[in-house]
């Protein structure tokens, strides 16, 4: 997980105030000529080319004219995530394609990828749903089942971890830690879409400064620090284990209600590669346990599952893209296999043993896959 997530705010009720104090402005009342909604992200504003657009498939053409790396979200009024794009560098552009129903939404830009960002209210109008082929419906159903299965399989693995924590068994807890996170990492975009669960269970230490007054750092990474840095387990850790169990149980209950569309699957696959680029390759995600390659592999598996389910549709619309994605997924998986002696297990090399040059190779392979993967959503809705 990246350092901080959007905190819950009253989205549309505070539109007038937010517009006045954050610098969000509206450039015009129309889409661009090709039907896209233009989003211009700056250090002090988030400009949107229209406040209304037809429901169905909407494309956001994003340009970062600020001096900081930014990320852009399309949000439901309660801050659940419809879609997002991270790591948009200064002077660069990105494109997002999403399926939206009629209703109120907000576009948010977060310069520096920190804080609440700058918000702009938007509305999807009309009652025409996005058109889906039978292949698209099959892909959505397949992914929904995959997400449910990963959540269900995570609970017993997480309980093995938390039981060891409650027993004060350092060795057993360390052994169970990485395995307990695999299902979560495979489907993290689904968990993030709920807004409040992700920071409770997966917040890294560098995100603690962004917690609101009264909020506490909880979840896997807080326990990771106790196990590997502090080297001891106390009463507070046992309480943290109980809290983790409860929060993961809520996640499992909510998975079945997640908003899943072909475009959210495609964008989620790209988000998982962004997670690899910003947390796993750098070694920041598992800074104490150094189990980053386990998370890395799980992220890639989750992205590849989305892709494989959408592949029949994408192959009809953009066969060249499918050829490139097949090639890059194979290359990245082959590279990852160098760091585990048994390819049927998740016993990966400790990341602190991976050299700078090797990390560069991994980063290059991730980038080579991320670029064509960013085009998958558009290929699905052609």
N, C-alpha and C positions, 0 to 999 in steps of 0.2 A: 504494500500500500504506500502511496506517496504521502508526504508528511502531514497534510491536513485536508479535510473534506469540508464541503459547504456545511455551515451550521444552519439549523432550522431557524427561519425567520418568517414573519407574516408577509407573504410574497406580494400579492396584488393589492391588499388593503393599504399598503404603505407606498404605493406607486408614486404619488405626487411628491411625497417627502424624499423618496429615494432619488427621483429624477433631479430634484433640486440640489441634493447634497452630494451626489456621486458623479455628476457630469454625464450621465446617460442622455444621449440626444437622439432625435429621430431625423434622418436625412431627408426622407421623402415619404409619400404615401403609396408608392408603387414598387413592385419588384423590378429587378433588372430586366433588360429586354429578353433574355433567354429564360426567364421564369425563376431565377435564383434569388434568394434573399441575401443581400450583401451585408456582412458584419465586419465592421472596422474596429479592431481592438487597439486602444492606445493606453498609455500609462495612466491616464486620468479619465477615461471615458470608454463607453461601449456603444458605438453607433450602429443602428440597424436601419436598413433601407426602407422598411415598411412595417407598419404596426399590425397589418392583417394580411393573411395569405390563405388560399384555399386549403381545406383539409385534404388529406391524401399523402402523396409523397412530396416532401419539401426538401429543397437543397439549400444549404447555407454555404455561401462562398466567403471564406474568412480571410482577412488580411490583417497582419499584425504591423501596425505603423508605430508601435511603441519601441522603447529601448530594452524591454525585458521579455523573457520567454513568457508566454501566456497560455491559457487554456480557455476554451469556450464551451458552455453548456446550453442545451435546451432543456428546460425544467418544467415539470408540472407545478401547479400553484403551491403544493405542499412540499416542494423541493425534491421530490423524487426525480431521478434523472431519466429523461427521454433518450438523450444521446449526448456525447461529449467528444471533444478532441483536445488532447494534451500536447505539450511540448511544441508549441508553434513559435518558432524563433523570431526575433526582430527582423522585419523586412521580408518575411516569408508569407506564403499563402497556404491555405488548407481548404478542403471541401468535405462537407458532411451531408449525407442523404439520410433522411429519416421518414418513417411512416407515422403520421399524427392524425388523431381524430379531431373533430370540431371541439373547440374549447379554448380556455385561457392558458397561456404558457408564459415563460420568461426566458430571455436570452441573457446569459451572464458571462462576462469576461473577467478573468482573474490574472492581472499582470503579476509576474513573479510567482504565479501559481500559489498564492497565499491569500489569506483573509477571505472575506465574503465577496469581494469583487464588485463590479459595477453591473447593475441590472437594467434590463429593458423589457417592459411587458409587451407581449405580442398575442395575437389571437388567430386561431385557425377557424375559418368560417365555412359554412355549408355542411351538408350532411352526407356527401358522397365519400364512402370509404375507399381506401386505396385498393386497387385491383390486385388480386392474388391468383396465381395459377394453382392447380392441384399440387404441383411440385413444391410451391412455396408453403402451402398448408402442411404438407408432409414434413418439410424441413422444420417448421415451427413446432409441430407436435413431437418430432424426434428430439429437438433440443430441449423442450420442456421436460420430457421424460429423462433426458440426460442430466439436467440440472437437479431434478428431484432425486435421482439415484445418487448423484454425488453428495447431496446434502444428507440423505439417509445414511450413506456409508461413512460420512464424516463423524456422526454422533458417537458410535462406539469407539472409534479411534481416538476421538477427543476425550472420551471418558477414560480410556486407558491412560492417557496423559494426565488428566486431572486427578484420577485416583492415585497415581504415583506421587503427584504433588501433595495431595492430602495426607499420604502416608509418610511424607518426608523422605522419599526414596529418590535421591538425586540422580543416580545412574539410570534407574528405570524411567524417570521423567525425561531425561535427556534422550534416551533411546526412542521414546514414544513421540517426542515433540514434532519432528519433521513430518512423520507419517500422518499425524493428526491434521495437518494443514493442506494436504494434497487436494482433497475435494473442493475445499474453499478456493484455493488458487486456480483450479481449473475453471471455476465458474464465477470468479470475483465480480465481473460486471453486473451479474444478476444481484449479488449482495449489495453492491454499491448503489444500485437503482433504488433501494429502499431508504437511502439517506442516512439513517441514524445507526444502523447495525454495524456497518463497516468500521467506523471509528471506535466503537466499543470493543471490538474483538481484534482489530488488526492495526491499530495505531502504532507507528514507530516513535522512538523517543524524541526525534526532532520535531514531531508534531505536538508535543505536550504543551509547548508555549501557546498554541492556538486554542487550547481548551478554555471553555467559559468558566467563570467563577463558580466553584462548587463541583465542577466536573473532575473526575479522577481518571488517571491513566489506568486502563484495564486491558485485559486481553492477552493474546499469545506473547506479544513482544515484551510486555511487562514481566511475565513469568520467564521468558527467555533470559532477561537480564539477571533475574535472581539466580537462575540455574548456572549460567556460564560466567557472569561477571562477579556476582556477589558470592556464589558458591555455597549458598545455604537456602533453606526453606523454613519460613516461620509461619506464624498465625495469619499474617496478612496475606501470604501466598495461598494459604488454604481458602481464605475468603475469595481471593481472585479466581481460584479454580472453580469455586461454586458459581461465581458470576459468569465466568466463561461458559460453563455448562448451560446456564439459563439463557444467555444471549444467543448461543448457537441453536438452542431449542426454538427460540423465536424465529431465527433465520429459517430453520427447516419448515416451520409452519407457514411462513410467508412465501416461500419459493413457488408454491403452487399458484399464487396470485400475481406473480410477476408479469409485467407487460412485456411480452416477447413478440417481435415481428421479424421478418427477414432482414430488414435493415438494422435493427438493434443487434441481431446476431452478428452481422457483418461488422458493424462498428465495434461491438464487444470484442471480436477477434483482434481488431486493431488495438483496442485498449489494452488487451493482455500483452501485446508486443510492446506497447508503451510502458507497461509495468515492468517488463523485463529490462528495457533500456534505462529506465530511471531508478530502479531499485536493485535488481538482481545483478546485472553486469557490473554495477558500481560497488557491490558488496554492502550497500546500505541497509537492505531489507533485513538480513540476518547477521547483523554486525557482531553479535556475541556468539551465536552458535555456528556461524559460517556454513549453514545448510542452504545457501542461496541456490545451488544448482538443482536441488529438489524442487524449490518453488519455480525456478526457471523452466524445468521440464514440464511441470504441471501447467504453467501458463501456456506453453507451446502446445501441449496436448489439448487444452481447452480451446485455443484458437483454431487448431486444426480440426477439431470436431465440428465447430461452427462452419468452417469452410467446406468440409466434406459433405455436410448436410445440404449446403447451398450450391454445391458444385454442379448438380444437374441443371439448375437454372442458369448459373453463370456460364456454363459450357456452351449453352445455346446462344447467349448474348455476346460473350467475349471469349472465344476459345483461346486466343493468344494469352489472355490474362491467366486462364486456368493452367495453361502449359507452364507459364512462368511461376505461378504459385506452387504447383507440384514440384518443380525444380528446387525452389528456395526452401520449402518445407523439408524436402529430402536432405538438402545440404546442411541445414541447421540441425536436424535430428542426428545426422551422421557425425557432426562435430560434437554434439552433446554426448554421444555414445563413447567418445574417447575418455570421458571422465567417470565412467562406471564400468567396473570389470565384468558385471553380469547385466546384460541389457534387459533381462526380465525382472530386475529389481530396481529399487530406488536408492541403492547404496552408492551415492556419488562422492567424488573427491571433495574434501573440505575446501571451501572456497579460498581460505587463506593460503592454500598450497598452489593456487592457480596464479601463474606469473602475469606480469603486466602485459607481456606480448600475447599470451594466451587469452587474456581478457579482451584485448584489442581484436583478436580473431573472432571471438564470440560476439562482440559488439558489431563488427562488420557484417556478420552473418544475420544478426537481428535486423540491422538496417536494410540489408538486401531483401529481406522478406517483408519488412514493414511497408516499404514503398509500394509494391504492387498490392499488398493487402489493403491499403488505404483506398483502393479503387473497387473493392469487392461490393460495397453497398450500391454504388452506381451501376455496376454490372448486373446486379440482381433485379433492378427495377427498370432496365432499359425496355 
